[in-house]
Amino acid sequence: MIADAQEQVDEVIGNYNLGFITNNERYNQIIDIWTHANSKVTKKVLDKLSTERQGFNAVYMMLDSGARGSKEQIKQLSGMRGLMAKPQKAGDTTASIIENPVLSNFREGLSILEYFISTHGAHKGLADTALKTADAGYLTRRLVDVAQDVIINESDCGTLRGLSMTALKNNDDVVESLYDRVLGRVAVNDVYHPTTGELIVSVGELINEDIGAKIEASPIETIDIRSVLTCESKNGVCSKCYGRNLANGRLVQLGDAVGIIAAQSIGEPGTQLTLRTFHVGGTASNVAASSKLEAKYDGIAEIDELRTVERVNNDGKKVNIVIGRSTEVRIVDSNTGITLTTGNIPYGSDLYIKPGSKVKKGELICDWDPYNAIIVSEFGGTAEFEHIKENVTFREESDEQTGFKEKVIIESKDKTMSPMIRIVEKKVSR
C-alpha cells in the first residue's frame, strides 16, 4: 500500500514538473493520496486486531468497549503515524499539513527525520493547553450572559408553528436518525402511519422512546415538532416548546433555568476540547475526498433540478456535465415507490444515467474531479474578457521549479474593475 501510494505521488510530481498541474493541485493530490493510504492501513490494522485471539486482544478490547483510546491512537501505535500538522501563526490559511508522512509507528520507532517532523505536534499540544484553557472559561461566561433570561414561564404558549425534522444525512450515510432528532420533543400535529393509517402520535403529545421507535420503523421521513425557536411566550419559553428535561426524562417544569443549563452544557466540553490536540499528537485529521457517486440499491433514479450540457470527453465519448448547483438524485423502489436513498450531484460532475432510468446496485451515477473548482460554460460562443488588466486585476506568477507562468486574479483597489468572462454568440458572416 505504501509503495503504491509512493508511486502515485511520484506520478503527480512528474505531472507538476511537466507543467500539467499547478503547485496547489499537486499539494492537494499528494495530501489526498497519503490520506487514502492512511485510512487503508488503519482499516487493515483494526481488522487484524479484531480477529486476533478471537477478538480478545487487550488493546482492541480497550478501544471497542470505549474505555480508552481511539482508532487514531491505535493507528499511530501499530499502523503509520501519517500526515502531520504544520505549526501555524494565528489566522494563517496557507497549507497546514506537511506533505511527507511519517511512515513508521511508535512500536517500530521513528527515524530521525520522522522524529523531528513529529516534534511540531508535541509542541502544538503544550502551547494549546496553556492558551485555550482561558478561552474556554470565557466562552461559558459569555454564553451564560446571553442565555440567562431563557426560563420556563408557562406550560403551553399555544403556538401552531414548529420545525420540520428529517434525518441528518451526508449523501447516504445517516449522521443522526429521525428517532434521535425527535425524541423528547412535542408534536405540532397528528402523525399517522402512511400505509396503515394508524395514529402514531397526537398533537401536543411528548414523543417518548416507544413512539420514536414506531416513527423510525415507519416510512415517515419528516415530522413537525415544537421548538424554542418558534415559541410564542412573551417572556422565556414554554415547556411544550422546550420538550423533555434530560435530567429526569419528563417534560420540563415551570421555573427551570433552561438557558443557564444550555450555556453550561456548551461551555463545559470546551475545556476538554482544548486537550484534544495533546491526545492526537498533532497528526493531521484529514478525510479522503470522494470523487464518485454509486447506486447503493437497485431501483429507479429520480433526479431533481437537473440541468446539463453535452460535451465530448478525452476518450471521444459524449457525456453530460451537470450545471445545476442543487441537483439531487433519489433511488426509488420500483414496486413501492419508497425513497431508498438520496445523494447530492456536485456541480461540474459527469452524469452517466438518465432521469427515470433503472439502476443496479454499484452502478456509477456520476463522477467528478475533487481537486479543482471548475466553471462550465452553458453556451457555445466566443469568450471575451472584461476588466482584465495586468497588475490591476491580475498578475503573472511564475513557478520557480517548472518555469511555467500562470495568470492569477488579484483583488483590485479600483472597485469599478470586476474581472469577468462573457460568452458572446459567434458572429455569422454574411
HELIX and SHEET records of a PDB file:
HELIX    1   1 ILE A    2  ASN A   17  1                                  16    
HELIX    2   2 ASN A   23  THR A   51  1                                  29    
HELIX    3   3 GLU A   52  GLY A   55  5                                   4    
HELIX    4   4 ALA A   58  ASP A   64  1                                   7    
HELIX    5   5 LYS A   71  SER A   78  1                                   8    
HELIX    6   6 ILE A  112  ALA A  147  1                                  36    
HELIX    7   7 LEU A  178  VAL A  182  1                                   5    
HELIX    8   8 GLU A  209  ALA A  217  1                                   9    
HELIX    9   9 VAL A  228  THR A  230  5                                   3    
HELIX   10  10 SER A  239  TYR A  242  1                                   4    
HELIX   11  11 VAL A  258  LEU A  273  1                                  16    
HELIX   12  12 ARG A  276  VAL A  280  1                                   5    
SHEET    1   A 2 ILE A 152  GLU A 154  0                                        
SHEET    2   A 2 VAL A 237  CYS A 238  1                                        
SHEET    1   B 2 LEU A 163  THR A 166  0                                        
SHEET    2   B 2 THR A 222  ILE A 225 -1                                        
SHEET    1   C 2 LEU A 168  ASN A 170  0                                        
SHEET    2   C 2 ASP A 173  GLU A 176 -1                                        
SHEET    1   D 2 VAL A 191  TYR A 192  0                                        
SHEET    2   D 2 LEU A 199  VAL A 201 -1                                        
SHEET    1   E 2 ARG A 244  ASN A 245  0                                        
SHEET    2   E 2 ARG A 250  LEU A 251 -1                                        
SHEET    1   F 5 LYS A 292  GLU A 294  0                                        
SHEET    2   F 5 LEU A 364  ASP A 367 -1                                        
SHEET    3   F 5 ASP A 350  LEU A 351 -1                                        
SHEET    4   F 5 LYS A 318  VAL A 322 -1                                        
SHEET    5   F 5 THR A 308  VAL A 312 -1                                        
SHEET    1   G 4 THR A 339  ILE A 345  0                                        
SHEET    2   G 4 THR A 327  VAL A 332 -1                                        
SHEET    3   G 4 GLY A 299  ASP A 304 -1                                        
SHEET    4   G 4 LYS A 358  VAL A 359 -1                                        
SHEET    1   H 2 THR A 382  GLU A 386  0                                        
SHEET    2   H 2 MET A 420  VAL A 424 -1                                        
SHEET    1   I 2 PHE A 394  SER A 398  0                                        
SHEET    2   I 2 LYS A 405  ILE A 409 -1                                        
END                                                                             
